[in-house]
């Protein structure tokens, strides 16, 4: 009798598990919930303006952990986050008045921002060079210590397919200023502010001239 009860109990458990398994069915993999911003970009920028230098930078002029956590907790997109870090640097970075020292400090902070909020990688044009067929990136011109003009023009022509000069110019300035600052730092170049002004002028003139040419040729079709 005891044996029969054990058998019936086992069969009942099996039946329950079978029904549960059939009822569950295949489940779709859940996507991670998208983070919802806790504040608008405008209000976040107001907050950054009100913050103190000691809250934003430590004694080594690096962003403090508290400040980084504050910005990331806003749950804003990468573009807004980067803008907030840059605003904090522009508003609160303690400069000495010594151009050489301030240039190094600016490069140091820009590198921190690039690590915290890296730009989306954009494939750079690559070329075959010499008999060795070695490929190298050519966005940087070693002769002029600026953007390679051919590379810049090719990039602008691609961007003009979907954007206008008002969108392209600030985008390229932001993208290449940080990259080229690293190149200048490696080469220990001076007069960084003057060089940055020339870089911005190069980008502006190239974009506007190519846009003008395409408009005159009737080739420019913008997707607004």
N, CA and C atoms as a LAMMPS dump frame, in Angstrom:
ITEM: TIMESTEP
0
ITEM: NUMBER OF ATOMS
672
ITEM: BOX BOUNDS ff ff ff
-5.0000000000000000e+02 5.0000000000000000e+02
-5.0000000000000000e+02 5.0000000000000000e+02
-5.0000000000000000e+02 5.0000000000000000e+02
ITEM: ATOMS id mol type element x y z
1 1 1 N 0.834 -1.202 0
2 1 2 C 0 0 0
3 1 3 C 0.872 1.257 0
4 2 1 N 1.888 1.211 0.819
5 2 2 C 2.811 2.341 0.898
6 2 3 C 3.516 2.542 -0.429
7 3 1 N 3.905 1.433 -1.068
8 3 2 C 4.571 1.501 -2.357
9 3 3 C 3.656 2.134 -3.395
10 4 1 N 2.362 1.759 -3.363
11 4 2 C 1.392 2.302 -4.321
12 4 3 C 1.229 3.81 -4.131
13 5 1 N 1.191 4.265 -2.879
14 5 2 C 1.069 5.691 -2.611
15 5 3 C 2.273 6.459 -3.161
16 6 1 N 3.473 5.879 -2.989
17 6 2 C 4.684 6.537 -3.503
18 6 3 C 4.647 6.665 -5.012
19 7 1 N 4.154 5.588 -5.668
20 7 2 C 4.078 5.601 -7.126
21 7 3 C 3.091 6.66 -7.601
22 8 1 N 1.906 6.73 -6.943
23 8 2 C 0.893 7.719 -7.315
24 8 3 C 1.403 9.147 -7.089
25 9 1 N 2.135 9.343 -5.992
26 9 2 C 2.678 10.669 -5.687
27 9 3 C 3.687 11.111 -6.748
28 10 1 N 4.532 10.16 -7.16
29 10 2 C 5.521 10.445 -8.202
30 10 3 C 4.85 10.783 -9.514
31 11 1 N 3.793 10.038 -9.862
32 11 2 C 3.073 10.286 -11.109
33 11 3 C 2.394 11.661 -11.085
34 12 1 N 1.879 12.031 -9.923
35 12 2 C 1.219 13.333 -9.804
36 12 3 C 2.215 14.471 -10.008
37 13 1 N 3.404 14.335 -9.426
38 13 2 C 4.439 15.349 -9.597
39 13 3 C 4.848 15.474 -11.062
40 14 1 N 4.986 14.345 -11.724
41 14 2 C 5.356 14.332 -13.135
42 14 3 C 4.298 15.049 -13.975
43 15 1 N 3.017 14.791 -13.664
44 15 2 C 1.935 15.412 -14.424
45 15 3 C 1.922 16.925 -14.225
46 16 1 N 2.149 17.367 -12.99
47 16 2 C 2.17 18.809 -12.712
48 16 3 C 3.299 19.488 -13.467
49 17 1 N 4.496 18.876 -13.439
50 17 2 C 5.641 19.459 -14.142
51 17 3 C 5.411 19.507 -15.644
52 18 1 N 4.735 18.479 -16.179
53 18 2 C 4.471 18.411 -17.613
54 18 3 C 3.52 19.532 -18.035
55 19 1 N 2.464 19.736 -17.22
56 19 2 C 1.503 20.792 -17.527
57 19 3 C 2.169 22.163 -17.433
58 20 1 N 2.999 22.372 -16.394
59 20 2 C 3.698 23.65 -16.247
60 20 3 C 4.604 23.923 -17.43
61 21 1 N 5.293 22.898 -17.889
62 21 2 C 6.216 23.06 -19.01
63 21 3 C 5.475 23.422 -20.277
64 22 1 N 4.299 22.817 -20.497
65 22 2 C 3.515 23.121 -21.693
66 22 3 C 2.929 24.523 -21.628
67 23 1 N 2.565 24.939 -20.396
68 23 2 C 1.93 26.25 -20.254
69 23 3 C 2.898 27.403 -20.446
70 24 1 N 4.166 27.176 -20.102
71 24 2 C 5.144 28.257 -20.189
72 24 3 C 5.46 28.585 -21.63
73 25 1 N 5.815 27.582 -22.416
74 25 2 C 6.118 27.796 -23.829
75 25 3 C 7.41 28.582 -23.986
76 26 1 N 7.799 28.83 -25.235
77 26 2 C 9.033 29.568 -25.478
78 26 3 C 8.894 31.018 -25.051
79 27 1 N 9.945 31.563 -24.478
80 27 2 C 9.92 32.954 -24.028
81 27 3 C 10.916 33.761 -24.842
82 28 1 N 10.529 34.983 -25.128
83 28 2 C 11.422 35.867 -25.851
84 28 3 C 12.435 36.464 -24.895
85 29 1 N 13.655 36.649 -25.403
86 29 2 C 14.691 37.241 -24.575
87 29 3 C 14.356 38.703 -24.32
88 30 1 N 14.348 39.096 -23.059
89 30 2 C 13.991 40.452 -22.709
90 30 3 C 15.125 41.412 -23.035
91 31 1 N 14.761 42.535 -23.638
92 31 2 C 15.737 43.565 -23.942
93 31 3 C 15.967 44.421 -22.702
94 32 1 N 17.205 44.848 -22.481
95 32 2 C 17.451 45.707 -21.321
96 32 3 C 16.659 47.002 -21.441
97 33 1 N 16.116 47.432 -20.326
98 33 2 C 15.289 48.645 -20.341
99 33 3 C 16.138 49.856 -20.698
100 34 1 N 15.591 50.692 -21.563
101 34 2 C 16.291 51.904 -21.962
102 34 3 C 16.261 52.905 -20.827
103 35 1 N 17.425 53.489 -20.553
104 35 2 C 17.497 54.441 -19.453
105 35 3 C 16.715 55.702 -19.804
106 36 1 N 15.963 56.162 -18.852
107 36 2 C 15.155 57.366 -19.042
108 36 3 C 15.898 58.545 -18.423
109 37 1 N 16.082 59.632 -19.179
110 37 2 C 16.772 60.802 -18.623
111 37 3 C 16.069 61.304 -17.368
112 38 1 N 16.857 61.665 -16.372
113 38 2 C 16.302 62.164 -15.121
114 38 3 C 16.202 63.686 -15.114
115 39 1 N 16.693 64.319 -16.187
116 39 2 C 16.714 65.775 -16.254
117 39 3 C 16.864 66.173 -17.717
118 40 1 N 16.436 67.356 -18.063
119 40 2 C 16.641 67.85 -19.432
120 40 3 C 18.074 68.337 -19.576
121 41 1 N 18.563 68.365 -20.798
122 41 2 C 19.922 68.843 -21.035
123 41 3 C 20.063 70.297 -20.581
124 42 1 N 19.036 71.107 -20.839
125 42 2 C 19.08 72.513 -20.448
126 42 3 C 19.269 72.665 -18.946
127 43 1 N 18.497 71.909 -18.159
128 43 2 C 18.611 72.004 -16.699
129 43 3 C 19.915 71.404 -16.196
130 44 1 N 20.389 70.364 -16.884
131 44 2 C 21.679 69.78 -16.501
132 44 3 C 22.798 70.79 -16.699
133 45 1 N 22.712 71.554 -17.787
134 45 2 C 23.724 72.575 -18.056
135 45 3 C 23.688 73.671 -16.995
136 46 1 N 22.491 74.013 -16.545
137 46 2 C 22.361 74.996 -15.459
138 46 3 C 23.033 74.462 -14.19
139 47 1 N 22.829 73.176 -13.913
140 47 2 C 23.452 72.562 -12.735
141 47 3 C 24.973 72.633 -12.816
142 48 1 N 25.512 72.331 -14.006
143 48 2 C 26.968 72.355 -14.186
144 48 3 C 27.516 73.758 -13.941
145 49 1 N 26.798 74.758 -14.407
146 49 2 C 27.24 76.144 -14.2
147 49 3 C 27.307 76.496 -12.719
148 50 1 N 26.406 75.932 -11.919
149 50 2 C 26.336 76.257 -10.497
150 50 3 C 27.337 75.452 -9.662
151 51 1 N 27.91 74.394 -10.234
152 51 2 C 28.836 73.545 -9.473
153 51 3 C 30.139 74.286 -9.177
154 52 1 N 30.82 73.855 -8.134
155 52 2 C 32.087 74.473 -7.754
156 52 3 C 33.251 73.756 -8.433
157 53 1 N 34.369 74.453 -8.537
158 53 2 C 35.562 73.861 -9.147
159 53 3 C 36.029 72.628 -8.368
160 54 1 N 35.94 72.713 -7.04
161 54 2 C 36.417 71.596 -6.22
162 54 3 C 35.53 70.363 -6.344
163 55 1 N 34.258 70.554 -6.695
164 55 2 C 33.384 69.409 -6.917
165 55 3 C 33.691 68.747 -8.257
166 56 1 N 34.111 69.549 -9.232
167 56 2 C 34.347 69.029 -10.583
168 56 3 C 35.756 68.481 -10.747
169 57 1 N 36.765 69.191 -10.225
170 57 2 C 38.163 68.793 -10.412
171 57 3 C 38.835 68.501 -9.08
172 58 1 N 39.709 67.471 -9.092
173 58 2 C 40.494 67.185 -7.895
174 58 3 C 41.796 67.989 -7.945
175 59 1 N 42.702 67.711 -7.041
176 59 2 C 43.937 68.483 -6.951
177 59 3 C 44.84 68.287 -8.169
178 60 1 N 44.662 67.154 -8.875
179 60 2 C 45.456 66.89 -10.075
180 60 3 C 44.755 67.346 -11.353
181 61 1 N 43.692 68.095 -11.184
182 61 2 C 42.897 68.615 -12.305
183 61 3 C 42.253 67.504 -13.125
184 62 1 N 41.915 66.411 -12.461
185 62 2 C 41.126 65.352 -13.082
186 62 3 C 39.685 65.468 -12.593
187 63 1 N 38.746 65.02 -13.425
188 63 2 C 37.355 65.03 -12.984
189 63 3 C 37.203 64.154 -11.748
190 64 1 N 36.47 64.639 -10.762
191 64 2 C 36.242 63.838 -9.558
192 64 3 C 35.225 62.728 -9.832
193 65 1 N 35.302 61.683 -9.029
194 65 2 C 34.357 60.577 -9.168
195 65 3 C 32.926 61.05 -8.915
196 66 1 N 32.775 61.965 -7.979
197 66 2 C 31.434 62.468 -7.657
198 66 3 C 30.835 63.208 -8.846
199 67 1 N 31.658 63.999 -9.529
200 67 2 C 31.163 64.748 -10.69
201 67 3 C 30.808 63.806 -11.837
202 68 1 N 31.677 62.826 -12.091
203 68 2 C 31.418 61.859 -13.161
204 68 3 C 30.122 61.105 -12.887
205 69 1 N 29.937 60.694 -11.627
206 69 2 C 28.709 59.971 -11.252
207 69 3 C 27.492 60.873 -11.437
208 70 1 N 27.643 62.144 -11.101
209 70 2 C 26.532 63.095 -11.236
210 70 3 C 26.097 63.207 -12.694
211 71 1 N 27.05 63.311 -13.601
212 71 2 C 26.732 63.467 -15.023
213 71 3 C 26.132 62.178 -15.585
214 72 1 N 26.708 61.042 -15.251
215 72 2 C 26.201 59.779 -15.788
216 72 3 C 24.82 59.445 -15.243
217 73 1 N 24.537 59.881 -14.022
218 73 2 C 23.22 59.611 -13.437
219 73 3 C 22.1 60.407 -14.105
220 74 1 N 22.462 61.402 -14.908
221 74 2 C 21.442 62.137 -15.659
222 74 3 C 20.797 61.257 -16.743
223 75 1 N 21.509 60.192 -17.135
224 75 2 C 21.005 59.255 -18.161
225 75 3 C 20.738 59.932 -19.505
226 76 1 N 21.512 60.962 -19.818
227 76 2 C 21.378 61.628 -21.107
228 76 3 C 22.176 60.878 -22.165
229 77 1 N 21.909 61.173 -23.432
230 77 2 C 22.646 60.479 -24.482
231 77 3 C 24.098 60.948 -24.524
232 78 1 N 24.913 60.23 -25.277
233 78 2 C 26.362 60.471 -25.273
234 78 3 C 26.712 61.885 -25.716
235 79 1 N 25.991 62.399 -26.701
236 79 2 C 26.268 63.745 -27.204
237 79 3 C 26.053 64.799 -26.118
238 80 1 N 24.961 64.664 -25.365
239 80 2 C 24.691 65.607 -24.283
240 80 3 C 25.701 65.441 -23.14
241 81 1 N 26.048 64.186 -22.828
242 81 2 C 27.025 63.952 -21.768
243 81 3 C 28.358 64.599 -22.104
244 82 1 N 28.79 64.42 -23.336
245 82 2 C 30.061 65.016 -23.758
246 82 3 C 29.992 66.539 -23.66
247 83 1 N 28.867 67.105 -24.079
248 83 2 C 28.704 68.555 -24.015
249 83 3 C 28.78 69.053 -22.57
250 84 1 N 28.255 68.28 -21.642
251 84 2 C 28.29 68.684 -20.232
252 84 3 C 29.713 68.635 -19.68
253 85 1 N 30.461 67.606 -20.026
254 85 2 C 31.862 67.528 -19.586
255 85 3 C 32.667 68.688 -20.179
256 86 1 N 32.435 68.988 -21.442
257 86 2 C 33.149 70.084 -22.086
258 86 3 C 32.754 71.429 -21.471
259 87 1 N 31.48 71.581 -21.156
260 87 2 C 31.023 72.818 -20.517
261 87 3 C 31.687 72.988 -19.148
262 88 1 N 31.787 71.9 -18.408
263 88 2 C 32.428 71.958 -17.097
264 88 3 C 33.884 72.399 -17.224
265 89 1 N 34.563 71.87 -18.241
266 89 2 C 35.965 72.252 -18.462
267 89 3 C 36.07 73.718 -18.864
268 90 1 N 35.197 74.152 -19.765
269 90 2 C 35.263 75.541 -20.244
270 90 3 C 34.935 76.542 -19.143
271 91 1 N 34.016 76.156 -18.253
272 91 2 C 33.563 77.086 -17.222
273 91 3 C 34.426 77.062 -15.957
274 92 1 N 34.94 75.883 -15.606
275 92 2 C 35.523 75.731 -14.278
276 92 3 C 36.991 75.286 -14.251
277 93 1 N 37.588 74.981 -15.4
278 93 2 C 38.974 74.52 -15.381
279 93 3 C 39.873 75.63 -14.837
280 94 1 N 40.611 75.354 -13.764
281 94 2 C 41.457 76.395 -13.157
282 94 3 C 42.718 76.64 -13.989
283 95 1 N 42.718 77.707 -14.756
284 95 2 C 43.847 78.046 -15.618
285 95 3 C 44.823 78.942 -14.868
286 96 1 N 46.095 78.861 -15.255
287 96 2 C 47.143 79.595 -14.551
288 96 3 C 47.496 80.924 -15.214
289 97 1 N 47.166 81.058 -16.489
290 97 2 C 47.594 82.238 -17.23
291 97 3 C 48.857 81.992 -18.019
292 98 1 N 49.519 80.878 -17.733
293 98 2 C 50.698 80.473 -18.51
294 98 3 C 50.215 79.638 -19.7
295 99 1 N 50.406 80.14 -20.91
296 99 2 C 49.841 79.483 -22.092
297 99 3 C 50.311 78.046 -22.253
298 100 1 N 51.599 77.807 -22.05
299 100 2 C 52.124 76.442 -22.219
300 100 3 C 51.485 75.49 -21.211
301 101 1 N 51.408 75.927 -19.96
302 101 2 C 50.82 75.075 -18.919
303 101 3 C 49.33 74.863 -19.173
304 102 1 N 48.65 75.918 -19.593
305 102 2 C 47.204 75.815 -19.826
306 102 3 C 46.898 74.938 -21.037
307 103 1 N 47.769 74.962 -22.038
308 103 2 C 47.576 74.098 -23.203
309 103 3 C 47.684 72.623 -22.806
310 104 1 N 48.685 72.312 -21.982
311 104 2 C 48.851 70.933 -21.517
312 104 3 C 47.654 70.49 -20.681
313 105 1 N 47.162 71.415 -19.854
314 105 2 C 46.012 71.095 -19.015
315 105 3 C 44.767 70.859 -19.87
316 106 1 N 44.604 71.659 -20.902
317 106 2 C 43.447 71.497 -21.793
318 106 3 C 43.497 70.145 -22.499
319 107 1 N 44.686 69.757 -22.946
320 107 2 C 44.855 68.457 -23.602
321 107 3 C 44.551 67.328 -22.622
322 108 1 N 45.017 67.479 -21.388
323 108 2 C 44.768 66.463 -20.352
324 108 3 C 43.27 66.265 -20.131
325 109 1 N 42.525 67.368 -20.044
326 109 2 C 41.088 67.277 -19.796
327 109 3 C 40.363 66.703 -21.002
328 110 1 N 40.77 67.102 -22.204
329 110 2 C 40.141 66.564 -23.416
330 110 3 C 40.328 65.058 -23.506
331 111 1 N 41.493 64.591 -23.113
332 111 2 C 41.74 63.14 -23.137
333 111 3 C 40.813 62.431 -22.149
334 112 1 N 40.609 63.043 -20.995
335 112 2 C 39.683 62.445 -20.033
336 112 3 C 38.276 62.34 -20.623
337 113 1 N 37.848 63.4 -21.303
338 113 2 C 36.512 63.405 -21.893
339 113 3 C 36.417 62.336 -22.976
340 114 1 N 37.483 62.179 -23.775
341 114 2 C 37.472 61.166 -24.837
342 114 3 C 37.343 59.763 -24.263
343 115 1 N 37.9 59.555 -23.08
344 115 2 C 37.792 58.244 -22.432
345 115 3 C 36.393 58.047 -21.844
346 116 1 N 35.879 59.091 -21.223
347 116 2 C 34.566 58.996 -20.583
348 116 3 C 33.436 58.876 -21.597
349 117 1 N 33.525 59.663 -22.669
350 117 2 C 32.487 59.647 -23.714
351 117 3 C 33.181 59.63 -25.074
352 118 1 N 33.634 58.469 -25.505
353 118 2 C 34.356 58.414 -26.787
354 118 3 C 33.441 58.728 -27.954
355 119 1 N 34.036 59.353 -28.972
356 119 2 C 33.29 59.58 -30.203
357 119 3 C 33.02 58.25 -30.874
358 120 1 N 31.901 58.196 -31.589
359 120 2 C 31.632 56.999 -32.392
360 120 3 C 32.687 56.893 -33.468
361 121 1 N 33.276 55.7 -33.58
362 121 2 C 34.358 55.531 -34.544
363 121 3 C 33.852 55.696 -35.964
364 122 1 N 34.531 56.521 -36.729
365 122 2 C 34.209 56.727 -38.133
366 122 3 C 35.371 56.202 -38.952
367 123 1 N 35.134 55.269 -39.89
368 123 2 C 36.233 54.712 -40.673
369 123 3 C 37.001 55.814 -41.386
370 124 1 N 38.297 55.827 -41.219
371 124 2 C 39.128 56.801 -41.887
372 124 3 C 39.639 56.231 -43.208
373 125 1 N 39.807 57.116 -44.195
374 125 2 C 40.282 56.677 -45.491
375 125 3 C 41.669 56.063 -45.349
376 126 1 N 41.908 54.964 -46.023
377 126 2 C 43.197 54.287 -45.974
378 126 3 C 43.721 54.15 -47.395
379 127 1 N 45.033 54.262 -47.56
380 127 2 C 45.628 54.193 -48.897
381 127 3 C 46.759 53.192 -48.912
382 128 1 N 47.066 52.695 -50.099
383 128 2 C 48.177 51.78 -50.29
384 128 3 C 49.42 52.612 -50.554
385 129 1 N 50.488 52.299 -49.91
386 129 2 C 51.674 53.143 -50
387 129 3 C 52.914 52.304 -50.238
388 130 1 N 53.716 52.726 -51.26
389 130 2 C 54.987 52.109 -51.603
390 130 3 C 54.824 50.643 -51.989
391 131 1 N 55.945 50.013 -52.293
392 131 2 C 55.901 48.623 -52.754
393 131 3 C 55.557 47.672 -51.625
394 132 1 N 55.767 48.117 -50.412
395 132 2 C 55.465 47.265 -49.262
396 132 3 C 53.961 47.091 -49.11
397 133 1 N 53.179 47.952 -49.76
398 133 2 C 51.712 47.93 -49.68
399 133 3 C 51.232 48.072 -48.236
400 134 1 N 51.895 48.949 -47.565
401 134 2 C 51.531 49.197 -46.169
402 134 3 C 50.427 50.247 -46.122
403 135 1 N 49.38 49.991 -45.361
404 135 2 C 48.288 50.956 -45.254
405 135 3 C 48.485 51.838 -44.04
406 136 1 N 48.103 53.079 -44.189
407 136 2 C 48.214 53.996 -43.062
408 136 3 C 47.074 55.003 -43.108
409 137 1 N 46.741 55.527 -41.965
410 137 2 C 45.689 56.529 -41.872
411 137 3 C 46.245 57.871 -42.337
412 138 1 N 45.472 58.603 -43.125
413 138 2 C 46 59.839 -43.688
414 138 3 C 45.179 61.062 -43.301
415 139 1 N 44.46 61.02 -42.2
416 139 2 C 43.7 62.214 -41.83
417 139 3 C 44.63 63.34 -41.403
418 140 1 N 45.873 63.026 -40.996
419 140 2 C 46.817 64.023 -40.515
420 140 3 C 47.89 64.277 -41.557
421 141 1 N 48.154 65.561 -41.81
422 141 2 C 49.188 65.958 -42.776
423 141 3 C 50.458 66.301 -42.014
424 142 1 N 51.503 65.493 -42.19
425 142 2 C 52.753 65.699 -41.456
426 142 3 C 53.487 66.968 -41.895
427 143 1 N 53.187 67.455 -43.087
428 143 2 C 53.876 68.651 -43.581
429 143 3 C 53.272 69.914 -42.98
430 144 1 N 51.945 69.994 -43.002
431 144 2 C 51.268 71.186 -42.487
432 144 3 C 50.874 71.058 -41.02
433 145 1 N 51.003 69.867 -40.445
434 145 2 C 50.561 69.595 -39.073
435 145 3 C 49.103 70 -38.884
436 146 1 N 48.289 69.645 -39.869
437 146 2 C 46.86 69.897 -39.795
438 146 3 C 46.141 68.747 -40.479
439 147 1 N 44.855 68.938 -40.776
440 147 2 C 44.119 67.899 -41.492
441 147 3 C 44.615 67.784 -42.918
442 148 1 N 44.717 66.552 -43.39
443 148 2 C 45.035 66.329 -44.794
444 148 3 C 43.878 66.868 -45.633
445 149 1 N 44.187 67.793 -46.548
446 149 2 C 43.137 68.47 -47.285
447 149 3 C 42.325 67.519 -48.164
448 150 1 N 42.985 66.582 -48.826
449 150 2 C 42.272 65.622 -49.67
450 150 3 C 41.334 64.763 -48.828
451 151 1 N 41.831 64.337 -47.677
452 151 2 C 40.999 63.54 -46.779
453 151 3 C 39.787 64.336 -46.316
454 152 1 N 40.031 65.6 -45.936
455 152 2 C 38.949 66.451 -45.46
456 152 3 C 37.892 66.654 -46.545
457 153 1 N 38.328 66.913 -47.771
458 153 2 C 37.377 67.135 -48.857
459 153 3 C 36.529 65.892 -49.131
460 154 1 N 37.156 64.729 -49.11
461 154 2 C 36.402 63.488 -49.325
462 154 3 C 35.372 63.283 -48.221
463 155 1 N 35.767 63.573 -46.997
464 155 2 C 34.848 63.42 -45.864
465 155 3 C 33.681 64.389 -45.999
466 156 1 N 33.976 65.639 -46.358
467 156 2 C 32.923 66.656 -46.483
468 156 3 C 31.94 66.278 -47.587
469 157 1 N 32.442 65.78 -48.708
470 157 2 C 31.562 65.391 -49.817
471 157 3 C 30.592 64.295 -49.385
472 158 1 N 31.068 63.379 -48.565
473 158 2 C 30.189 62.327 -48.067
474 158 3 C 29.117 62.905 -47.136
475 159 1 N 29.536 63.823 -46.261
476 159 2 C 28.584 64.401 -45.305
477 159 3 C 27.552 65.281 -45.996
478 160 1 N 27.938 65.941 -47.096
479 160 2 C 27.017 66.831 -47.799
480 160 3 C 25.846 66.086 -48.43
481 161 1 N 25.937 64.78 -48.494
482 161 2 C 24.832 63.997 -49.051
483 161 3 C 23.611 64.02 -48.129
484 162 1 N 23.85 64.225 -46.851
485 162 2 C 22.735 64.179 -45.893
486 162 3 C 22.678 65.371 -44.95
487 163 1 N 23.684 66.264 -44.986
488 163 2 C 23.727 67.379 -44.038
489 163 3 C 24.093 68.662 -44.763
490 164 1 N 23.852 69.789 -44.105
491 164 2 C 24.282 71.065 -44.666
492 164 3 C 25.488 71.577 -43.888
493 165 1 N 26.033 72.703 -44.337
494 165 2 C 27.26 73.227 -43.733
495 165 3 C 27.058 73.565 -42.254
496 166 1 N 25.86 74.038 -41.899
497 166 2 C 25.602 74.375 -40.503
498 166 3 C 25.687 73.18 -39.573
499 167 1 N 25.448 71.978 -40.088
500 167 2 C 25.55 70.756 -39.289
501 167 3 C 26.959 70.166 -39.356
502 168 1 N 27.563 70.251 -40.544
503 168 2 C 28.85 69.584 -40.76
504 168 3 C 29.994 70.287 -40.031
505 169 1 N 30.016 71.616 -40.099
506 169 2 C 31.153 72.356 -39.538
507 169 3 C 31.346 72.089 -38.045
508 170 1 N 30.328 72.267 -37.191
509 170 2 C 30.55 71.985 -35.762
510 170 3 C 30.853 70.518 -35.491
511 171 1 N 30.273 69.622 -36.28
512 171 2 C 30.519 68.196 -36.088
513 171 3 C 31.986 67.851 -36.347
514 172 1 N 32.534 68.358 -37.457
515 172 2 C 33.927 68.054 -37.798
516 172 3 C 34.895 68.751 -36.838
517 173 1 N 34.549 69.947 -36.417
518 173 2 C 35.408 70.64 -35.447
519 173 3 C 35.531 69.834 -34.163
520 174 1 N 34.408 69.339 -33.674
521 174 2 C 34.426 68.56 -32.433
522 174 3 C 35.187 67.262 -32.618
523 175 1 N 34.95 66.607 -33.749
524 175 2 C 35.561 65.296 -33.97
525 175 3 C 37.072 65.385 -34.107
526 176 1 N 37.536 66.333 -34.908
527 176 2 C 38.966 66.351 -35.226
528 176 3 C 39.796 67.196 -34.278
529 177 1 N 39.189 68.074 -33.505
530 177 2 C 39.978 68.868 -32.565
531 177 3 C 40.64 67.978 -31.52
532 178 1 N 39.886 66.999 -31.005
533 178 2 C 40.471 66.117 -29.987
534 178 3 C 41.519 65.193 -30.587
535 179 1 N 41.25 64.693 -31.794
536 179 2 C 42.215 63.799 -32.439
537 179 3 C 43.516 64.523 -32.759
538 180 1 N 43.374 65.735 -33.281
539 180 2 C 44.574 66.44 -33.724
540 180 3 C 45.36 66.991 -32.541
541 181 1 N 44.679 67.277 -31.429
542 181 2 C 45.397 67.71 -30.23
543 181 3 C 46.356 66.63 -29.745
544 182 1 N 45.945 65.386 -29.868
545 182 2 C 46.82 64.279 -29.475
546 182 3 C 48.044 64.23 -30.367
547 183 1 N 47.842 64.452 -31.683
548 183 2 C 48.964 64.455 -32.625
549 183 3 C 49.926 65.598 -32.306
550 184 1 N 49.39 66.759 -31.995
551 184 2 C 50.237 67.91 -31.669
552 184 3 C 50.999 67.675 -30.377
553 185 1 N 50.347 67.043 -29.428
554 185 2 C 50.999 66.766 -28.158
555 185 3 C 52.158 65.791 -28.349
556 186 1 N 51.951 64.768 -29.177
557 186 2 C 53.017 63.801 -29.454
558 186 3 C 54.216 64.464 -30.127
559 187 1 N 53.944 65.479 -30.953
560 187 2 C 55.012 66.181 -31.666
561 187 3 C 55.542 67.376 -30.894
562 188 1 N 54.982 67.599 -29.702
563 188 2 C 55.408 68.683 -28.82
564 188 3 C 55.365 70.036 -29.535
565 189 1 N 54.28 70.256 -30.272
566 189 2 C 54.118 71.523 -30.983
567 189 3 C 53.635 72.61 -30.033
568 190 1 N 53.95 73.857 -30.388
569 190 2 C 53.535 74.995 -29.581
570 190 3 C 52.492 75.804 -30.351
571 191 1 N 52.078 76.922 -29.77
572 191 2 C 51.072 77.796 -30.383
573 191 3 C 49.79 77.019 -30.703
574 192 1 N 49.328 76.249 -29.728
575 192 2 C 48.169 75.381 -29.959
576 192 3 C 46.916 76.187 -30.273
577 193 1 N 46.729 77.296 -29.563
578 193 2 C 45.532 78.097 -29.816
579 193 3 C 45.502 78.624 -31.245
580 194 1 N 46.656 79.083 -31.716
581 194 2 C 46.745 79.576 -33.092
582 194 3 C 46.495 78.445 -34.087
583 195 1 N 47.073 77.278 -33.814
584 195 2 C 46.886 76.126 -34.693
585 195 3 C 45.42 75.682 -34.714
586 196 1 N 44.766 75.734 -33.556
587 196 2 C 43.362 75.334 -33.496
588 196 3 C 42.498 76.298 -34.298
589 197 1 N 42.838 77.583 -34.248
590 197 2 C 42.118 78.56 -35.054
591 197 3 C 42.28 78.291 -36.544
592 198 1 N 43.487 77.914 -36.946
593 198 2 C 43.74 77.606 -38.356
594 198 3 C 43.002 76.336 -38.777
595 199 1 N 42.936 75.351 -37.863
596 199 2 C 42.201 74.122 -38.158
597 199 3 C 40.715 74.418 -38.368
598 200 1 N 40.151 75.217 -37.472
599 200 2 C 38.738 75.569 -37.601
600 200 3 C 38.466 76.324 -38.898
601 201 1 N 39.383 77.206 -39.246
602 201 2 C 39.236 77.972 -40.491
603 201 3 C 39.313 77.051 -41.71
604 202 1 N 40.226 76.072 -41.655
605 202 2 C 40.352 75.106 -42.745
606 202 3 C 39.061 74.324 -42.943
607 203 1 N 38.465 73.877 -41.838
608 203 2 C 37.222 73.113 -41.912
609 203 3 C 36.088 73.988 -42.457
610 204 1 N 35.957 75.199 -41.912
611 204 2 C 34.888 76.094 -42.353
612 204 3 C 34.991 76.412 -43.843
613 205 1 N 36.195 76.799 -44.298
614 205 2 C 36.38 77.175 -45.701
615 205 3 C 36.132 76 -46.636
616 206 1 N 36.587 74.816 -46.235
617 206 2 C 36.429 73.633 -47.086
618 206 3 C 34.957 73.254 -47.224
619 207 1 N 34.253 73.237 -46.099
620 207 2 C 32.831 72.859 -46.131
621 207 3 C 32.026 73.846 -46.965
622 208 1 N 32.229 75.125 -46.72
623 208 2 C 31.435 76.139 -47.425
624 208 3 C 31.752 76.18 -48.917
625 209 1 N 33.008 76.008 -49.265
626 209 2 C 33.385 76.03 -50.683
627 209 3 C 32.808 74.831 -51.425
628 210 1 N 32.903 73.648 -50.833
629 210 2 C 32.356 72.455 -51.49
630 210 3 C 30.833 72.509 -51.572
631 211 1 N 30.204 73.032 -50.527
632 211 2 C 28.751 73.185 -50.571
633 211 3 C 28.356 74.16 -51.68
634 212 1 N 29.084 75.275 -51.789
635 212 2 C 28.809 76.27 -52.83
636 212 3 C 28.965 75.661 -54.217
637 213 1 N 30.042 74.881 -54.413
638 213 2 C 30.283 74.246 -55.715
639 213 3 C 29.155 73.295 -56.091
640 214 1 N 28.703 72.505 -55.127
641 214 2 C 27.649 71.538 -55.419
642 214 3 C 26.308 72.221 -55.686
643 215 1 N 26.058 73.312 -54.976
644 215 2 C 24.817 74.053 -55.222
645 215 3 C 24.831 74.652 -56.625
646 216 1 N 25.959 75.265 -57.01
647 216 2 C 26.069 75.876 -58.333
648 216 3 C 25.97 74.841 -59.446
649 217 1 N 26.462 73.631 -59.161
650 217 2 C 26.424 72.571 -60.183
651 217 3 C 25.096 71.829 -60.175
652 218 1 N 24.216 72.184 -59.232
653 218 2 C 22.92 71.518 -59.146
654 218 3 C 23.014 70.085 -58.667
655 219 1 N 24.102 69.778 -57.939
656 219 2 C 24.334 68.405 -57.478
657 219 3 C 23.892 68.183 -56.052
658 220 1 N 23.636 69.274 -55.334
659 220 2 C 23.393 69.146 -53.906
660 220 3 C 21.921 68.885 -53.632
661 221 1 N 21.662 67.728 -53.021
662 221 2 C 20.311 67.381 -52.598
663 221 3 C 20.381 67.039 -51.124
664 222 1 N 19.784 67.871 -50.297
665 222 2 C 19.862 67.686 -48.858
666 222 3 C 18.624 66.992 -48.329
667 223 1 N 18.828 66.087 -47.4
668 223 2 C 17.724 65.439 -46.703
669 223 3 C 17.567 66.121 -45.364
670 224 1 N 16.53 66.914 -45.207
671 224 2 C 16.339 67.682 -43.967
672 224 3 C 15.665 66.827 -42.92
